Amino acid sequence: MCSCNRLGSDEQVKEFNEVLDHYKDKKSNIMVVLQKTQGIFGYIPKEAVGMISDSLKIAESEIYGIITFYSQFTLTPKAKYNIDVCLGTACFVLGANDILNKILDKLKVRLGEPTPDNKWIVTSCRCLGCCGLAPAITINGEVYGKLKPEDVDKILDSFAD
């Protein structure tokens, strides 16, 4: 069990250790353990994978296979603001790549990497399901559509803390 707080707060580590204790040696509960782990930390930390492996007696490679197969799991910490840029056909044809590049330039990050302060993370997807609003992005699930690169500054600046 982990008594350190490299994973998160003392409370999170305590809750995670309780999950591991409860499901110890119960390999068939891997999905529940992963769901609970992500619920505690907001993602599945690399350190947690090793601890889950030891507790459930499952190879880390098998656990990573499950995590990467199911879209509900993430190995990346979520930021305060999660931007998803649609790169589906309608959005792409109408300039989504320019929107994406403008966002990445403004935030000075690469796709999939959080800002140093963990305020922003930018990802892309194949379709948001709102082609009539192309090009579109979401920020924490809220849709912004019919965008132009010059709209990016105003939108991101509206999230100033």
SERO-4910 file (N, C-alpha, C, O; in steps of 0.05 Angstrom, whole numbers):
BEGIN
 pado doro    nc1    nc2    nc3   cac1   cac2   cac3    cc1    cc2    cc3    oc1    oc2    oc3
  Met    A     17    -24      0      0      0      0     18     25      0     40     25     10
  Cys    A      7     45    -11     22     70    -13     14     89     10    -10     94     14
  Ser    A     34     98     24     29    118     45     38    145     37     35    165     52
  Cys    A     49    147     13     59    173      3     36    187    -11     15    176    -16
  Asn    A     41    213    -17     20    227    -32     29    236    -60     19    256    -70
  Arg    A     47    220    -72     55    226    -99     31    223   -118     30    235   -139
  Leu    A     12    206   -110    -11    201   -127    -31    224   -125    -45    230   -145
  Gly    A    -33    236   -102    -53    257    -98    -53    265    -69    -33    262    -55
  Ser    A    -75    276    -60    -78    284    -32    -78    260    -14    -82    238    -22
  Asp    A    -73    265     12    -74    244     32   -101    229     31   -102    205     34
  Glu    A   -122    245     28   -149    234     27   -153    215      3   -164    194      5
  Gln    A   -143    224    -20   -144    208    -44   -129    182    -41   -138    160    -49
  Val    A   -105    184    -30    -88    160    -27   -101    141     -7   -101    116    -12
  Lys    A   -113    151     14   -127    134     33   -150    120     20   -154     95     23
  Glu    A   -166    134      4   -189    122    -10   -180    101    -30   -192     80    -32
  Phe    A   -158    107    -44   -147     88    -64   -137     62    -50   -143     40    -59
  Asn    A   -123     66    -27   -114     42    -12   -138     26     -2   -136      1     -1
  Glu    A   -160     38      5   -184     24     14   -195      7     -9   -204    -15     -5
  Val    A   -195     19    -34   -204      4    -57   -187    -20    -62   -197    -42    -66
  Leu    A   -160    -16    -61   -142    -39    -65   -146    -60    -43   -145    -84    -50
  Asp    A   -150    -52    -18   -155    -72      3   -180    -87     -2   -181   -112      2
  His    A   -201    -73    -10   -227    -86    -14   -227   -107    -37   -239   -128    -34
  Tyr    A   -212   -100    -58   -212   -118    -82   -187   -135    -84   -183   -148   -105
  Lys    A   -170   -135    -64   -145   -150    -64   -149   -179    -74   -167   -193    -65
  Asp    A   -132   -187    -93   -133   -214   -105   -158   -221   -119   -163   -244   -125
  Lys    A   -175   -201   -126   -200   -206   -141   -197   -196   -170   -208   -175   -177
  Lys    A   -182   -211   -185   -175   -203   -213   -200   -196   -229   -199   -178   -246
  Ser    A   -222   -210   -224   -247   -205   -240   -258   -177   -236   -276   -169   -251
  Asn    A   -249   -163   -216   -259   -136   -210   -242   -114   -222   -244    -91   -213
  Ile    A   -225   -120   -241   -207   -100   -253   -222    -75   -263   -212    -53   -259
  Met    A   -244    -79   -276   -259    -56   -287   -269    -38   -264   -267    -13   -266
  Val    A   -279    -50   -243   -289    -34   -220   -265    -19   -207   -268      5   -201
  Val    A   -243    -32   -204   -220    -19   -192   -210      4   -209   -203     25   -199
  Leu    A   -209      0   -235   -201     22   -253   -220     45   -252   -212     68   -252
  Gln    A   -246     39   -252   -266     60   -251   -264     76   -224   -265    100   -224
  Lys    A   -260     62   -203   -258     75   -177   -232     91   -175   -232    113   -165
  Thr    A   -211     80   -186   -185     94   -187   -188    121   -202   -179    142   -193
  Gln    A   -200    119   -226   -204    144   -241   -223    163   -227   -219    187   -229
  Gly    A   -243    152   -214   -261    170   -198   -247    185   -176   -254    207   -170
  Ile    A   -227    172   -164   -212    184   -142   -193    205   -152   -193    228   -141
  Phe    A   -178    199   -173   -157    217   -182   -164    234   -206   -151    254   -212
  Gly    A   -186    227   -220   -193    241   -244   -180    229   -269   -187    237   -292
  Tyr    A   -162    211   -265   -148    196   -286   -135    172   -273   -138    169   -248
  Ile    A   -121    156   -288   -107    133   -276    -77    138   -276    -64    136   -297
  Pro    A    -66    146   -253    -37    151   -252    -20    127   -257    -28    104   -250
  Lys    A      3    131   -270     21    109   -276     29     94   -250     30     69   -251
  Glu    A     33    108   -228     40     95   -203     18     77   -193     23     56   -182
  Ala    A     -7     85   -199    -30     68   -190    -31     42   -205    -40     22   -194
  Val    A    -23     42   -231    -24     18   -247     -7     -4   -234    -15    -27   -232
  Gly    A     17      3   -225     35    -16   -212     23    -27   -186     25    -51   -180
  Met    A     10    -10   -171     -3    -18   -146    -27    -36   -151    -31    -55   -137
  Ile    A    -42    -30   -172    -65    -46   -179    -55    -74   -188    -67    -94   -181
  Ser    A    -34    -74   -204    -22    -99   -213    -14   -116   -190    -20   -140   -190
  Asp    A     -1   -105   -171      8   -120   -147    -16   -130   -131    -16   -153   -122
  Ser    A    -36   -114   -128    -59   -120   -111    -77   -142   -124    -86   -160   -110
  Leu    A    -82   -139   -150   -100   -158   -163    -85   -181   -177    -98   -200   -187
  Lys    A    -59   -180   -176    -43   -201   -189    -48   -203   -219    -53   -225   -230
  Ile    A    -47   -179   -232    -52   -177   -260    -27   -163   -272    -18   -143   -260
  Ala    A    -17   -172   -294      6   -159   -307     -1   -130   -314    -23   -124   -323
  Glu    A     19   -112   -310     15    -84   -317      7    -81   -346     -9    -64   -353
  Ser    A     19    -97   -364     13    -96   -392    -16   -102   -398    -28    -89   -415
  Glu    A    -28   -120   -383    -56   -126   -386    -73   -103   -377    -94    -97   -389
  Ile    A    -65    -90   -355    -80    -67   -345    -79    -44   -365    -99    -32   -370
  Tyr    A    -55    -39   -375    -52    -18   -396    -69    -24   -420    -81     -6   -433
  Gly    A    -70    -50   -427    -87    -58   -450   -116    -51   -446   -130    -42   -464
  Ile    A   -126    -55   -422   -154    -49   -415   -158    -18   -415   -177     -8   -427
  Ile    A   -139     -4   -402   -142     25   -401   -142     38   -428   -158     56   -434
  Thr    A   -125     28   -446   -123     41   -473   -145     31   -491   -151     44   -511
  Phe    A   -158      8   -485   -179     -2   -502   -205     14   -497   -220     20   -516
  Tyr    A   -211     19   -472   -237     32   -465   -234     62   -464   -216     72   -449
  Ser    A   -250     76   -479   -248    105   -480   -256    119   -454   -250    143   -450
  Gln    A   -269    105   -436   -277    117   -410   -252    123   -393   -254    139   -374
  Phe    A   -230    109   -398   -206    112   -381   -186    131   -394   -184    132   -418
  Thr    A   -171    145   -377   -150    162   -387   -126    160   -369   -128    158   -345
  Leu    A   -103    161   -381    -77    161   -366    -67    190   -363    -46    195   -351
  Thr    A    -82    209   -374    -74    237   -374    -91    252   -354   -116    251   -354
  Pro    A    -78    267   -336    -94    283   -317   -111    303   -332   -103    315   -352
  Lys    A   -136    307   -323   -153    327   -335   -145    354   -324   -137    357   -301
  Ala    A   -147    373   -341   -142    401   -334   -167    414   -324   -189    402   -325
  Lys    A   -165    438   -315   -189    453   -306   -207    457   -330   -231    455   -328
  Tyr    A   -195    464   -353   -210    468   -378   -200    449   -399   -177    450   -407
  Asn    A   -218    432   -409   -212    412   -429   -223    420   -456   -248    421   -459
  Ile    A   -206    427   -475   -214    435   -501   -213    411   -520   -192    398   -522
  Asp    A   -234    406   -534   -235    384   -554   -241    397   -581   -262    410   -584
  Val    A   -222    395   -600   -225    407   -626   -235    385   -646   -221    365   -649
  Cys    A   -257    390   -659   -267    371   -678   -251    373   -704   -248    394   -715
  Leu    A   -241    350   -713   -227    348   -738   -242    330   -757   -230    319   -776
  Gly    A   -268    327   -753   -284    312   -772   -285    325   -799   -276    348   -801
  Thr    A   -296    313   -818   -296    323   -846   -306    351   -848   -293    369   -859
  Ala    A   -330    356   -839   -342    383   -841   -325    404   -827   -319    425   -839
  Cys    A   -317    399   -803   -300    418   -788   -273    422   -801   -263    444   -804
  Phe    A   -261    400   -810   -235    402   -822   -235    418   -848   -218    436   -852
  Val    A   -255    413   -865   -258    427   -890   -262    457   -886   -254    474   -901
  Leu    A   -276    464   -864   -282    492   -858   -262    505   -840   -267    527   -830
  Gly    A   -238    493   -836   -216    507   -823   -210    499   -794   -197    514   -780
  Ala    A   -219    475   -785   -213    467   -758   -183    465   -751   -175    470   -729
  Asn    A   -167    458   -771   -139    456   -766   -127    483   -759   -109    485   -742
  Asp    A   -137    504   -772   -128    531   -765   -136    539   -737   -121    552   -723
  Ile    A   -160    531   -729   -170    536   -702   -152    521   -682   -143    533   -662
  Leu    A   -147    496   -687   -130    480   -670   -102    493   -667    -92    496   -644
  Asn    A    -90    501   -689    -63    513   -688    -63    539   -672    -44    545   -658
  Lys    A    -84    555   -675    -87    580   -661    -88    575   -631    -76    589   -615
  Ile    A   -104    555   -623   -107    548   -595    -80    539   -583    -72    548   -562
  Leu    A    -67    521   -597    -41    510   -588    -20    532   -586     -5    533   -567
  Asp    A    -20    551   -605     -1    573   -605     -7    592   -581     11    600   -567
  Lys    A    -33    597   -577    -40    616   -555    -33    604   -528    -22    618   -510
  Leu    A    -38    578   -524    -33    565   -498     -4    556   -496      4    548   -474
  Lys    A     11    556   -518     38    547   -518     41    518   -508     57    512   -491
  Val    A     24    501   -519     25    472   -512     24    455   -538     20    466   -560
  Arg    A     28    430   -534     25    411   -556     -1    395   -550    -10    394   -528
  Leu    A    -12    384   -571    -37    369   -570    -34    347   -549    -15    331   -549
  Gly    A    -53    345   -530    -53    324   -510    -37    329   -485    -37    313   -467
  Glu    A    -22    352   -484     -6    358   -461    -18    382   -446    -24    402   -458
  Pro    A    -21    379   -420    -33    402   -405    -13    425   -402     11    421   -404
  Thr    A    -24    448   -398     -7    471   -393      7    466   -366     -3    451   -349
  Pro    A     30    480   -361     44    475   -336     28    479   -311     32    466   -291
  Asp    A      8    498   -312     -9    503   -289    -33    484   -288    -50    487   -270
  Asn    A    -35    466   -307    -57    446   -309    -84    460   -313   -105    449   -305
  Lys    A    -83    484   -324   -109    498   -329   -122    489   -355   -146    487   -356
  Trp    A   -106    483   -375   -116    476   -401   -104    450   -411    -81    443   -406
  Ile    A   -120    435   -426   -109    413   -443   -125    413   -468   -150    416   -468
  Val    A   -112    409   -491   -124    409   -517   -122    381   -529   -100    370   -531
  Thr    A   -145    370   -537   -146    345   -551   -162    349   -577   -174    370   -581
  Ser    A   -162    329   -594   -178    330   -618   -195    305   -619   -190    285   -606
  Cys    A   -216    307   -635   -234    284   -639   -243    283   -668   -238    302   -683
  Arg    A   -255    262   -676   -264    259   -704   -291    271   -709   -297    278   -732
  Cys    A   -308    273   -689   -334    286   -694   -347    292   -667   -348    276   -649
  Leu    A   -357    317   -665   -372    325   -641   -402    321   -645   -417    324   -626
  Gly    A   -410    315   -670   -438    311   -675   -454    337   -679   -478    337   -677
  Cys    A   -440    358   -686   -453    383   -691   -442    396   -717   -432    418   -717
  Cys    A   -444    381   -738   -432    389   -764   -444    415   -774   -430    430   -788
  Gly    A   -468    421   -767   -480    447   -775   -467    471   -763   -471    493   -772
  Leu    A   -451    466   -742   -436    488   -729   -407    489   -736   -391    503   -724
  Ala    A   -399    473   -756   -371    471   -764   -359    497   -772   -372    514   -784
  Pro    A   -333    501   -765   -317    485   -747   -324    490   -718   -331    512   -710
  Ala    A   -322    469   -702   -331    470   -674   -310    459   -655   -294    442   -662
  Ile    A   -312    469   -630   -296    458   -608   -315    456   -584   -337    467   -584
  Thr    A   -306    441   -564   -320    442   -538   -299    449   -517   -276    443   -519
  Ile    A   -309    463   -497   -293    469   -473   -309    459   -450   -330    470   -444
  Asn    A   -299    438   -437   -313    425   -415   -342    418   -423   -361    421   -408
  Gly    A   -345    409   -448   -370    400   -458   -388    421   -471   -408    414   -484
  Glu    A   -381    446   -467   -397    468   -480   -388    473   -508   -364    476   -513
  Val    A   -406    473   -527   -400    475   -555   -396    504   -564   -412    521   -556
  Tyr    A   -375    509   -579   -370    535   -592   -368    529   -622   -351    513   -630
  Gly    A   -385    541   -638   -386    534   -666   -383    557   -685   -383    581   -677
  Lys    A   -381    550   -711   -378    569   -733   -354    588   -727   -355    612   -730
  Leu    A   -332    575   -718   -309    590   -709   -290    598   -732   -289    586   -753
  Lys    A   -276    620   -726   -254    629   -743   -230    632   -724   -233    635   -700
  Pro    A   -206    631   -734   -182    633   -717   -183    658   -699   -174    657   -676
  Glu    A   -194    680   -710   -194    704   -694   -214    703   -670   -213    721   -653
  Asp    A   -231    683   -669   -249    679   -646   -235    667   -622   -245    669   -599
  Val    A   -213    654   -626   -200    638   -605   -192    655   -581   -197    648   -559
  Asp    A   -179    678   -586   -170    695   -564   -193    703   -546   -191    701   -522
  Lys    A   -215    712   -558   -238    721   -542   -249    698   -525   -256    702   -502
  Ile    A   -252    675   -538   -263    652   -523   -245    644   -500   -254    641   -477
  Leu    A   -219    640   -505   -201    631   -484   -198    653   -462   -196    646   -439
  Asp    A   -197    678   -470   -195    700   -451   -219    701   -432   -217    712   -410
  Ser    A   -242    692   -441   -266    692   -425   -264    673   -401   -280    674   -383
  Phe    A   -244    656   -401   -239    637   -379   -218    646   -360   -208    631   -344
  Ala    A   -211    672   -361   -190    682   -343   -199    680   -315   -222    686   -308
  Asp    A   -181    670   -298   -187    667   -269   -180    692   -254   -184    693   -229
***
